[in-house]
Amino acid sequence: MLTPAQAQDRCEALIARARRAGAEASDAVYIANSSESVAVRLGALEDVERSESEQVSLRVFAGGGSASIGSTDLGDEALDELAARAVAMARLAPPDAFAGLADAGLLLRGDVPDLDLDDGSDPAPADLRRLAQAAEDAARAVPGVTNSEGGGASSGRSVVALATSHGFGGGYSASNHGLSASVVAGEGGNMQRDYGWRSVRHAADLAAPEVIGLEAGTRAVRRLNPARVKSGTSTIVFDPRVGGTLVGHLLGAISGASIARRSSFLLDRDGAQIFDSSITIVDEPLRLRGLRSRPFDGEGLPTAPRALVENGRLTGWLMDSAAARQLGQAPTGHAGRGGSGAPHISAANVVLQPGAVTPEALMADIVDGIYVTELIGQGVNGVTGDYSRGASGFRIVRGEITEPVAEFTIAGNLIDMFAALVAADDLELQRGIDTPTLRIDRMSVAGD
C-alpha cells in the first residue's frame, strides 16, 4: 500500500498519461485497503482473514464525451493502456452538457486538513482474537443466552488520493477498528438473536469487549417470548440503533441527483418547514476521528460543516458538480468517489441533534405504544415517501417499556412522519448517521 503522498504522485502520473493520450481534462483516484479480522465461536477460533486491495480509477473528457475506467494493475504498461482506452471510450460517448470537472476556483487549496483518522496501530491476530473472545464470553455469560453466532474483531487501514488535471492533488489515510458479538437466547421454537457492535477510527476509542458482549446478550434475552400487536394507529418510538434509517431516507431525498431526475418526495420543498422547529440535522465532514470524515470530497472541493435541516427547515440539496450544473446551483462538497465510475453524492457524519427531554420523559404520556429496536425489509418509496417496514421491539404501556413484540409492520408517509418527529436527549456518536431516541405519533401498525 502506498503512502498518501505516493498515491497522489501515482494519480498525477496517470493524469499526465491521459493528457498525452489526448484527454482534454481528467481526474484520477487511488484507493487502497488492507484489513485483518478474527472470528471465534463458542470459545474456539473459527476464522482468520486478511485482505489487501489497490486500484486506480481514471475519468477523462474528450470530444464532448466522458468515460471512466479502473484497474487493479498499477504497472506502467497497464496504466498506459488504461489512459489510451479511456480517451477512446470518451470520444465514442454521447455528449453530456453537465459532466465535467469541478470549477477550478472551488478546489481545495493549501494543505489537506489533518482529521486524525489514522492511529498507526497494527494489532496482531492474537490481540484481535483476545478481543473477540472477551466479547463473546461476556455475551454468553448473560443468563438466558443458549448459543452463539460468534465474536469478531477487525483492524484495517485505507489510503485515498485524488488528482485533477486542473490543479488539485491530495490524499489521506485512515484506520478502522471493529468489535462485535452476536448470540442466541432461548430454546427450540422460542429463540431470539441480537448483537452488539462498535466501529471506530482509533483503537483507543473502542468500547471494552465486555460492554459490547453484555449488550449483545442482554438484548437477545430481552427479546424472548414476543407477543403480537393489534392493528391500528399507534405512537412509535425508534431506538437510536434504527433511528438513523429515517435520516438516511432524508439524505436520499435531498440528493441533487434525485432532485434533477424529479424522483424525490421532497421535490420543490427547498427551504420548506418539513420538521418541527426543534429539529436540526447537521453534516460534520471535518469531525476529528469521525467514521465518515473526509478533508476533501470526490472532486477535490473542500468539505465543511453544514446544517441540512435547521430549526426544522430544509436548507437545500446535496450536490456534486454535475447535479449543480443541471440545477443551476453550486456544488456543496458532497461528491463521493468509489473505485471506478463518476462521482456520486454522499454525506459524511450526519447527526440529528438531541432534543430537550430524556427518553423516559419522551415516552411518559404514551398509554399504549411501541418501542422499535429492529426494522426489516426495504419498503420505502423514494418518489412518494410512502413508508412500510417490518419491525420488532417492545410495547410501551403507560410510559414504560414492557414485553417484547414481533412480526408487525409500521407504515406512514415520510413527509407526515418528519413533521411529527420529536427527539430525546440521549445522542451518542457511534454509527456515521446518529440520532437520539425518536418519537412519531399516529403511525399505522399492521399486526393481528
N, C-alpha and C positions, 0 to 999 in steps of 0.2 A: 504494500500500500504506500502510495506517495504521501509526502507531506503536503499541506495546503499550498505552500509556495511552489513546490514541484508540480502539483496538479494544475495550478494556474499557468505555469510555463507550458505544460503539455497542451492546455486549451489554446493558448496563444499561438503555439506552433501549428495546431490544427486550423486555426483561423487563417494563418499565413498560407497553408496548403490550399484552402478553399479559395483564397484570393488569386493564387496562381492558376487555379483551375477555371477561373472565370466568374466567381461569385461577386455580385455587386455589394452584398452585405452578408454577414453571418454571425452566429454565436455558437459557442461550444460549451458543453457541460461535462464535467468529470464527477463521477460518483463511485465511491468505493466503500465497501462494508466488510467487516470481519466480526464474527460472533462465536461464542462458545457457550454451550448450555449443558447442564447435567440434570437428569431426571431420576428420581427414586420412587419406589412404590413398595409399601408395606415393609419399609426398612431396608430394602435391597436396591442396589444400583440397577437401574433399568436402561438408561441410555446416556451416551455422551456424544455430543455433536460439535463439530467445528466447521464453519463455512467461511469462505472468503470470495468476494466478487469485486470486479473492477471493470468499469465501462465508460466509454465516452459517447456523447451524442452531439451531432453537428446539424445545425439548421442553417440553410443557405437561401438566399433570394437572388434570382436571376431571371431576366426576361419577363418580369411581372409576376412570376410564379414563385412558389417556395416549396421546399422539401426538407424533411428531417430523416436522419438515418443514424443508427447507433452501431457500436461494435465493442466486443469484449477483447478483441485482438488489438493491442496498442503498439504493435511493431510499425516501423517506418513504412514498409511496403503496404501494409494493410491500411494505414491512415492515408497514404497517397490515393489508394483506390477508393477509400471512403469519400474523400473530398471530391474526386472526379465523378463518382456515381451520384453524389448528392446534387452537384451542379447540373448534371444531365437530367436528373429527375425534375429539378425545379424548372428547367426550360420546357419540359413537357407538361407541367402542371397548369391548370387554368388560372388566370389572373385572380388575385384576391385583393380588393382595394383596402381591406382592413388589416391585412397581415403586414408585419414589419417589425424591426427592432424598436425599442422604446426611444422616445425623443432624447437625443444626446444631452440636452440641457437638464434632464431629470435624473440622470445617473448619479449613483453614489460617488462622491469624490473624496479623496483623502483616505485615511486608514479605515480598514474594516473594524467596526466595534468589537471588542472582546467581551463576549457574553458569558464567559466562564463555563462553557459547555463540555469541556474535556478535562477529566480529573487525572488523566495519565496513568491510571491504575490498570493492571492486567492480572486479575485474580487467577490463581492456579486452579485446575479442575478439582483438586482435593478440597480447596476452600469453598468452591461452589457446591460441592457435594455436601459439605457440613451444613451450609445454609439451607439447602433443600431438605436435608434430613431433619434439621431442627424445626423447620416449618411444618413438615408432615407429622413429626412426633407430637407437636403441640396440638395439631388438629385432631389426631387420633386419640389424644388423651381426654378430649371433651366427652363426658358421659352421654351415651346415645349414639355416638359415631361407631359404625359397624364395619366400614370398609373404606378404602382409599383409592382415588384415581391418581394420586401421586403428589409429590412436591417437586418443584423445579426452580433452578437458579440459573441466571444467564448474565453474560457480560459481553459487551461489544464496543466497537468504535467505527465511526464513519468519517469520511472526508468528502467535502463538496467544494467544487471550484467552478467558476463561470468566467468566461471571457467573451467580449463582443468586439466586432470589427470597428466600432466607433468609439472605443476608449475605455471600456470598463474591464477590470480584471480583479478578482478577489476569490478568496477561499477560506474555509474554516474546518475545524474538526470537532467532533462531538463524541462523547462516550455515553453508554447506556448500561444500566444495571437493573435486572428484574428478579423478582422472587414471588413464588405463588404456591398455593396448596389447594387441593380440591378433594373433598371427602364425601362419603355417603353415610347417611343416618338411617336407622330403621331396618326392618327385615321384610322379606317376601314382597307382597304387593304394597306394602307401606314403606317405601324407601324414597328418600329425598337427597339431592346433592346440592352442594353450594361450594363457594370458593372464596379465597382471599388472595389479593394480588396488589403489587406495587411495582412501579417503574420510575426510575429517577436517572438524572444525568451523573450525579456523583455518588459513589458507593457510600460515602459517609451520611448521605441523606436517606438511605434506605431504612424503612422501619425494621425493627427486630423481627427475626423469623417467628418468635413466639407470639408476637402480636398478630402477624398475618395468619398463622396457623389457628390461633384462638378464634379469629374472625371467621375463618372457613368452617371450623367445627360448630361454632355457636349458631351460625346462620343455617347450616344444614339441619341441626336438631330442631331449631325453631319452626322449620317448615313441615315437620311431621304431622300426620293426620289432618290434612287440609280439608276444610268444608267447602261447600259450593255457595255461590251468592245468587240472590234473586235478580232477575232482570228488572231494569227500571232506570231511574236517574239518581246519581249519587255524587257526593264530593270525593274527588280523587286526590290523594297526596302522593307525590313522587319522591321516593328515596333519592338522595344525591347521586347514587350509583347509576340511576336511569334518567335522572332529570336532564342530563346533558344531551340526550337524544332530541329533546324538544328544541334546544338551541341549534342542534345540527340541522333540523328541518328549516329553521330560520336562515341559517347560512346558505343552504341550497337555494332558498327563495330570493335572497338578495345578491346572488351571484350575477355579475353583469352579463355573463353569457346567457343565463336563463332569462334575464330581462330582454336582452337583444332578440332572443328567439320567441319572446312573448309566451313563455311557458312557465310562469311563476304565479302563484296565488297572491303575491304581493305586487303584481304589476300595477303601475300608476299610483302606488302608495308611498313614494319617496316623500319624506317629511311628514308623513301622517302619524297620528297617535294610534299605535297598534297595541301597546301595553298600558297598564296603569302607570300613572306618573311616578310611582315608587320604583319602577324597574329601570335599571341601567345595565347594559351589556357592553363590555369592553374587549378589545383585542390588544394583546400585550406581546408583540413580537420581540421586544428587547428585554424581556424579563431574564434576569440572571439565572442560569441553570434551568431554564424552562424547557419542558418536554418538546415544545414546538417552536422554540425561539429560533430566530434567524436574523443575521445582521443585514442582509440584503435579500431581495426577492429573486424570482427566477428570471428576471430580465435585467438585473443589475440596479434596480431602484432601491433607495434607502427604505427601510421599514420604520414605522413609528407607532406609538400607542394611539388608539382611536376608539371613541365611543361609537359602537354600531347602533345602539339604541340609547338615547339619553332622555331621562325622565319620561320614559315610555314612547318617545317619538323616534321614528326611524330616520337615521341621518344620511342615508344614501346607499349606494351599491358598492360591492367589492369588485374591483376591475383590474384586469391586465390591460396591456396596450390595445390589443385587438378589440376587446369589448368597449373600451373607452372611445376608440375611433368610431365604432359603429353607433354609439350612443351620443357622440358629440361632447364627451366629458374628458376628464383627466384620469389617468391610471392612479390607483390608490396604493401601490406597493403590495398587491396581493397575488402576484403571479407565482405559481408553484412550478416546479420542474421535476420530472422523473428521469428515468434512464434514457428515454427516447421520446420523440414527438414534440409538438409545440407546447408552449406554456399553457397551464390550466389555472383556474382561480382557486385559491385556498387561503384560509385564515390561519392564524398562529395560535397562541394561547388565549382562548376565549373564556371569559368569566362573566356569569350573571351575578352581579353584586348582591351581597347579603341584604336582607330586609332588617326590620327593627324588632322582630319578636322571635322568641325561641320556637323550636319545633313543637314543644308542648303547648305553648300559647296559640300557635297556628292551628292546632287541632282541638283546642279546648272546647269549642262550641259545636263540634261535629257530633251529632247524635248517632248517626249510623253511616259510616263512610268506608273507604278502602285505602290502605297504605300499600302502594305498588312498589315491589322490590325487583321485579323481573318483567321484561317485555319480550314478546315472541312475535316473529313474523315481520313483514315489511309493508303493511297495509297503509301506506301513506301516498296520496296523490299530490305531487308537487305542483300541479297545474290548478287544481281546485281547492287544495288544502284539506280535503276530506281525510280523516284520520280514523283508523280502526286497527287495533293490535291486540293480540292475545296477551294475557297478563297473569301474574300470580303475586301474592303478597299476604296482607293481614287485614282483618276487619278492624275498623275504628268504632268503638262503642262508647258513647258519652265521653269523648275526648281521649280515650285510652286505646292503645294498640293491643288487640286481643288475639283471637285464634287465627291460624293461617287459613288462607283461601286460595283456590287454584281453579284453572280451567274456566276462565271467563274472558270476555272481550270488553275493552273500553273503546268508546268511539265519540267523535265530535268533529268539529271543523277547526283547523289551526287558527284561523282568524278569531273565532269566538274563544278558543282556548287561550290564546295570547292575551286577549282583552281581559279575561277573568283571572289570570295568573297572579298569585301572591307568593312572595319569598320569605323564608325564615332567615335566621341569622347564623346558621351553622355551616358557613362556607369553609371548605378545605380544598387546597390546590393539590390535586393528585392525578388528574387524567388528561390534561390538554384542553378539554372542554369541561368546565367545572361550574356547578350550581350548588346552592344550598337546597334544603328541602323545599319543595314547591307544592302549592295547593291550587286546584282548579275546581270550582263548583259546577254542578249541573252537567256532568258528563253522562253519556248513555252507557249503561252496563248491560251486557248480554250474558246471562248465566243460566240457571234453571228456570 
